[in-house]
Amino acid sequence: MAGRTSEKGNTTGKTIFCFIGKVIGAGITAFAILALFCVFYYNPPVHEPCGNGVTSYVRQADTFWARGTEGFAMGTTDDSGYNNSYPADGRKTAILMMGSSQTEGLYVNEDDCVSYLLNEKYAEDGSNRYVYNVGMSAHTIYRNISNLENALKVYRPAEYVALETGTLAMNPVEAAQALNHEMPELTAGSGIPALEVLEKNPYIKLLYQQYKNLQSQNNGEADVTITENAGYDVFGDDTYAATEELLAYISRTAEEADVQAVIYYIPDMTLTEGGSYECSASVDTRDTFAELCGKYNIIFADMTDSVEEAYVKEHIVASGFDNTTVGYGHLNAYGHELLAQCIYDAIGEEEQR
């Protein structure tokens, strides 16, 4: 009897261990399948410290990336962690582009990115210019202005530095932070060594990104402050003064580096109930910004008109993808083509004067 009881206990134990083994095996298999799926669905290279002050962080260098959350795109970062797949072939940088995720272009294939398309245009016209792109996610015009001096010292463009903006009436607080080089810190990764290792797994990367998005929604926007004894703390609510001072700084910094400054505007467009595709910035605001750019010898490339014309004539929107809301979000491949043409034309027109 005792022998049977012992045998029954052993059988039960084996069954439990077998069940646990199957659960663990199923979990590992499911994790592996999800990770494999995410290799092509959501696999941007993780952020790493930049080190030279050009951007607050870079992505892993020489690393394959893919995204399917907005559109479907893939490519490989260059040896500095930026999105530059067009071969330089020994040419020095003539135009340095600085911007946010719009300029970085990780939502379109690497050969559909604005800088790649500009390089193609300059190759076609025989000018032999090379465009280098240091666009990076979360790098607004304020952060790029704060980094501008470093970027010009590191990359030394021969002719132009082009900065992206999505706003024309500058925020006075962020303007002061940019001019004082006191932008809130952007950290590369979670800061937790074990998690940063795990983040390199595509599925863990996706989960962590979803967690950060949820955390951002719950916390809202972080408070921003200006240092008490800062050099620029007098803007108050004066967006015009803040905008003018930023443009004056860009102009001075570019002149000191012996390059021409360019600002290219990516408008926030809205599809209205009436079917029109309209820019959130008024014509007066755009005209005022253009006048200030002229005052400080900055080339202003405004793609608003070309975006609106493309919608009216060809029924094409410059942002949004088949798997997102059409007309909203990051620039799609057509939007990058319009932006490249806009910058190309603005520089060309200035050179013909």
BADREN-269428 format. One record per residue: x, y, z of N, C-alpha, C, CB in turn. Coordinates in steps of 0.2 Angstrom, whole numbers, plus 5000, padded with zeros to 4 digits. Each point is the difference from the previous one (the first is absolute). Glycine has a CB too. Layout:
# residues N
XYZXYZXYZXYZ...
***
This chain:
# residues 353
500449945000499650065000500450065000499149945006501450064998500550065001500450014993500149985013500049964984500450004994499650044994500649895003498750094997499650034995499950075001499449895000500550135007500050075001500650044998499349975010501350004991500650044998500050004993500649965010499249994986500050004993499550054997500349885000499150135004499550054997500350075001499149925003501350095003500250065001500650024995499749985012500749974986500550014995499750024994500749925006498750054992499750014994499750075000499749884999500050145006499750075001500550054999499149965008501550034996500650044999500250014993500349975012499849984985500250004993499550044995500649895002498850105000499550034996500050085001499349905001500850125005500150075002500650034996499449985011501149994990500750024997499950004992500749965010499049994988499950004992499550064998500149875000499450145004499650064998500450065001499049945004501350075001500450065001500550014994499949995013500449964985500550004995499750024993500649915006498850064993499650024994499850075000499649894999500250145007499850075001500650044998499249985009501450014994500650044999500249994992500449985012499649964986500249994993499550044995500449895003498950114999499650044996500150075000499149915002501150115004500150085001500750024996499549995012501049974989500650014996499950004992500649955009499050004989499850004993499650064998500049885000499550145004499650064998500450065000499049955006501550064999500450065001500450004993500049995013500349954985500450004994499750024994500649915006498750074993499650014995499950085000499549885000500350155005499850075001500750044998499149985009501450004994500750034999500150004992500449975012499549984985500149994993499650044996500449895001498950125001499650044996500250075001499149925002501150105004500250075001500650024997499449995011501049964987500650024996499850054994500649895003498850094994499850044994499450055002500449914993499350085013499450045001500350065004499249905000501250095005500250065004500749985003498950035003501650004993500749985002500550064998499749884998500150185005500550064999500649985005499150084997501549945000500650005005499950045006500849984990499449995016500050035006500450075000499749895006500150154998500450065001500649995005499050074998501649965000500650005004500250075000500349894996500250125010500250075001500450034993500149975013499850094986500350034994500850015001498950054997501349995008500750015002500350064997500149885000499650154994500350064998499550065000500749934993498750065009499650065001499650024994500750045008499449924986499650014994499249995001501149974993498849985011499349985002500149975007499649984988499850025015500049985007500249925001499250095003500649874991500249935000500049994993499549975011500749974987500049974993499749935001501150074996498949904998499749935000500749954999498850044995501149905006500549954999500350014993499549925009501150084991500350014993500049944996500850085005499249924988500049954996499549945001501250034998498249995004499549965002499450004996500450015012499349934986499449994996499450035005500549904993499150135003499450025004499349994996500750095006498849904997499349994996499550035005500449904994499150135002499450025004499349984996500750105005498849884999499449994996499450035004500549904996499750155009499550035004499750064996500649965011499850074985499750064996500349984993499950095010499749894986500349984993500449935001500050124996500449874999500449945000500750024997499049915000501550095004500750024998500649975003499450114999501149894998500649975002500650034998499449895001501250105002500650034998500649985004499450094995501249945005500549995004500350075002500349884995499950125012500350065002500750014997499350005011501050064989500750004998500549995006499650084991501049945008500549985005500050055006500749954991498950105008499950055006499349995003500850084995498849885003499349995003499550044997500649975010499550064984499550044997499749964993500650115005498949924992499749974994500350034994498949985007501750004991500350024994500349944996500350115006499249874989500249944996500350024993499249935007500750134991500350024994500750015000499050064998501449914998500749995000500450074999499949894996500550135009500450074999500549994995499850035012500549924987500549994994500650055001499149954992501150065014500550055001499950075001500649914994498750115004499850075000500050025008499449994988500750075013499950045006499350025001501250035001498649985005499350025001499950074997499949925010499650104986499950064998499450035003500549984989499049985013499450025003499949955006499550054990500449985016499949965006499350025002501250015004498449934997499350015002499949985007499749974988499950075016499949985007499250015001501250055004498649904999499250005001499849945005499950054989499549945011499749955004499949934997499450105006500149864996499949944997499750014993499849955011499950114987499850014993500650004996499150075004501549974998500650004996500349935000500150125002499949855004500449945001499749944995500250035012499149984987499749964994500049925001500450094993499549895013500049935002499349974998500950015009498650034989499449974998499949994993499550065009501049954987500049994993500749964998499350104997500749864998500649974998500650054999499349914994501350065008500650055000500150034994500549935008499350054986500150034994499450054998500749904996498850105009499550054999500050065005499349914996501350095008500150055004500250074997500349915009499550154994500150064997500850014998499050055006501449934998500750014999500349964994500150035012499649914988500249954994499850034994499949905007499450134993499750034994500450064997498949955004501350095001500450064999500749984997499450065009500949894993500649984997499949974993500449975012499150004987499849984993499950064995499549905005500250154998499950064996500750044998498850015005501649995000500650034999500549964996499950065011500049884989500449954995499850014993500149925010499250094989499750014994500250074997499149925003501050135001500150064997500850024999498950045005501549914998500750004999500450055005499849974988499850055017500350045005500549975004499050075000501049865001500449975004500050015008500850004990498650035012499950015007499849945003499750124998500549885009499849945004499650035006501049934996498450045005499650025006500149955005499150054992501049975014500149955006499450025005501349994998498449965004499450005005500149985007499349984989500750075016500049985007499450005003501250045000498249964996499350005003500049945005499550054990500149975016500049955005499350015004501349995001498449965001499350005003500150055006499749884996499750155005500050055006500450065000499749905007500650114987500550065000499650064996501049925000498750125004499650054997500550064998499049975008500750084989500550064998500350035006499250024990500549985016500350035006500649965002498950045004501149894996500549965001500650004995499249925006500650094988500550004994500450075000499349924994500350135008500350075001500549995006499050064995500949915010500449995006500649964998499050015008501049954987500549954998500450034994499449905004500350164993500350024993500750015000498950054999501449985006500750025000500449935000499850115006500049854998500449935000499949974993499849995012499650014985499949964994500550034994498849985004501250094996500450034995500849995001499150094999501149915007500749985002500249934998499950085009499649874992500249934999499949994992499649975012499950054985499949984993500350054995499049945004501050124998500350054996499750004993501150005006498350014993499750014993500350054996498949955004501250044990500350054995499650064998500749914996498650085004499650054997499450025005500449964989499249995013499450015003499949965006499550034989500150005016499749965006499350015000501050015007498649934992499350014999499649975007500149994987499550055016499749985006499249994999500950065006498849894996499349985000499650045005500349894995499150145003499650025005499349984999500750105002498949895003499349984999499650065003500249885000500150175003499650065003500450064997499749935010499950124990500250074997500050055005499649974989500050025017499950055005500349965006499050064996501749965005500449965005499750015007501050014993499149945011499850005007500550045004499449884999500450175005500550045003500549965005499250104999500549865005500449965005500549954997499050015007500749964988500549954996500550044996499149915000500750154998500550044996500650025005499150044992500749985014500550025005500549945002499250095004500549854997500349945001500549994995499149955006500750054987500549994995500550054999499149954994500850115007500550055000500550005006499250074994500649905011500449995006500349935000499350085007500649884988500249935000499849975007501050034992498449975009499749975007499449964998500550105007499549874987499449954999500049955005500150034987499349955014499949945005500449944997498950045004501449925000500449944998499649954996500850025009499449954986499749944996500549955002499450074991500449875012500449955002499949944994499950035012500749944987500049954995499949935004500850064993498649915006499849945003499750015007500949944994499050015009499650005007500550025005499249914996501450085004500550025005500149945005499650124999500049824999500149945004500449954996498950025006501749974996500449954996499749944997501050055006498749914999499749944998499550014995500249955011499350104990499550014995500350034993499250035010501350014990500350024994500349944996500350115006499949844997500249944996499449974997501049985008498550014996499449974998499650044995499949955011500250114989499750054995500249984993499950095008500749884991500249984993499649954997501250045004498449925000499649954997499450044998500349915008499550084985499450044997499450005004500549984989499349965014499350005003500150045007499749894995500850105009500150045006500050084998500749905005499650114989500150074998499350034999501149984995498449985002499450034999499650005006500049954989500050015016499750005006500250065004499949885000500850135000500250065004499850074997501049935003499050074990499750064997499350015002500849984990498849975010499350015002499950025007499749914992500850075012500050025007500150075001500449895003500150134993500250085000499550044997501249974999498450014996499550034997499450015005500349964989499549995015499550005005500250055006499749884997501050115005500250045005500050084998500749915004499450104990500050074997499350035001501049974992498549995006499350025000499850015007499849934989500450035015499850015007500350065004499849885000500850134998500450065003499950064997500849925003498950084991500050074996500650034999498950025005501250044993500650034998500450025006499550044990501149955010500450025006500150075001500649904998499450135008500150075001500750024998499249995010500850074987500650034997500250065004499849954989500850075013500250065004500650034996499549955011500650114991500650044998500450015005499450054991501349945009500450025005500050075002500849914996499250115011499950065002500550064997499649955010501050034989500550054998500249994992500450015012499149964985500149984993500150064996499449905001501050104993500150064996499350024996501249964999498449994999499450014997499449985004500649984989499150065015499549985004499450065000500849935007499250114988499650065000499550004995501050065004498849884993499550004994499350005003500849944993499150045013499350005003499649964995500250115005499249924993499649974995500150024993499249995009501350044990500150044993500349944995500250125006499449854990500249954996500450034994499049935003500850144995500450034995500750015002498950064996501249975010500750015002500449945001499650105006500149844996500349945001500249974993499449985010500250034985500149974993500650044997498849974999501150105002500650044997500649995003499250094998500949905008500649995004500349934997499650075010500049884990500249934997500350014993499149945007500550094989500350014993500650045000498850004996501350055008500650045000500649965002499350105003500649855002500549965003500249954994499550015012500049964985500249954994500450044995498949945002500950124996500450044995500750015002498950054997501249975009500650025003500549945000499550095007500249854995500449945001500249974993499449985011500150034985500249974993500550054997498849954998501150115002500550054998500749995002499150084999501049905008500649995003500349944997499650055011500049904987500349944997500050004993499549945009500450124988500050024993499649954996501250045001498249955001499549974996499350045000500549895003499150094992499350035000499549965003500350054989499349985016499549975003499349994996500550055011499249894990499449994997499549975005500649984989498850045011499549975004499449984996500350085009499649854992499449974996499549995004500849954992498650075006499449995004499549944998500150135002499849835003499649944998499350025004501049914999498550114997499450025003499649955003500050094992499649935013499549955003499350014996500650015012499349944985499450004995499449975003500850004990498650025008499449975003499549994994500250065011499549884989499549994995499350025003500649904995499150155002499450025003499449964998500550125000498949895003499449974999499850024993499650005012500550064985499950024994500449974994499650105005500949864997500449974995500750044998498949954996501250115007500650034999500649985004499350104997501349915001500649985004500350075002500149894994499950135012500250075002500649995005498850044998501650025002500550015004499850035007500850014990499549975015499850035007500250075001500049885005500650134991500350075001499650054995501149955004498750104998499750054995500550034995499250035009500550004986500450034995500450055003499249974991500550075013500450065003500649975004498950075001501049885003500549975004500649984996499249965008500650014986500549974996500450064996499349904998500350155000500350064997500550045005499050014993500849995014500450045005500649965001499050045005501049894995500649965001500550014994499349925007500450084987500450014994500350075000499249924994500550135008500350075001500650005005498950054997501049915008500550005005500649964998499250015009500749944987500549964997500450044995499449905001500350144995500350054995500450055004499149984992500750055014500350055004500749975002498950055004501149884998500649975002500449964995499450005012500450014982500449974995499949925000500850104999498649885003499949925000499649984994500150005013500049954984499649984994499449965004501049994992498450035006499449965003499749964995499850105007500249844994499749954995499349975003501149974996498450065002499349995003499649954995500050115006499949834996499749954996499250005000501049935001498750125002499350005001499750004993500150065011500149994985499650014993500149934996500250125001500349854999500149944996499649945003501150044997498849965010499649955003499350014998500849995009499050074991499350024999499849984992500050095010500549934986499950004993500049924998500650114998499849855005500049934999499349975002501249995002498550035003499449985002499450024995500450005012499650064986499550024996500049974993500050115006500649894991500149984993500149924999500550114998499849865007500149935000499749965005501150034995498650005010499649965005500549965004498950004993501750035008500549965004500150045007500549954989499650025016500250035007500749985001498850005004501550054999500749995002500249975006500250104994499349885010500249975006499449945001500650115005499649855000499549945001500249944996499150085003500749864999500149944996499449964999501250015004498849944993499549954999499849975006500449984989500050015016499949975006499950055006500649904996499350165002499950055005499450054998501250005004498750054999499550054998500350044994499550015012500249994983500250044994500050075001499649914992501050125006500050085001500350025006499150014993501149945012500250025006500749965002498850035004501650005000500649975002500650014996499349915004501250054996500650014996499950014993500649945009499950094988500050004992500149934997500550125001499149874994500049944996500550014995498849975002501349984993500550004995499950064995500249885001499250144998499850054996500150075003499149934995500850075012500250065004500750015000499049985007501449974993500850015000500250034993500149915009499650064986500150034993499850074999499849894996499750135007499850075000500550055004498849964999501450015007500450045004500750014996499449965011500949984987500650014996500050054994500249885003499250124994500050044994499950075002499449924994500350095012499950075003500750035002498849975004501649995000500650025002500550014994499849945011500250024984500450004994499850074996500149874999499350145000499750064997500250075004499149934995500850075011500250065004500750015000499149985008501349974992500850025000500150024993500349915009499550064986500150014993499850084998499849884997499650145006499750064998500550065004498849954999501450035007500550055003500650004996499549975011500849984986500650004997500050044993500349895006499150114991499950034994499950085001499549904996500450125010499950085001500750034999499049985008
***
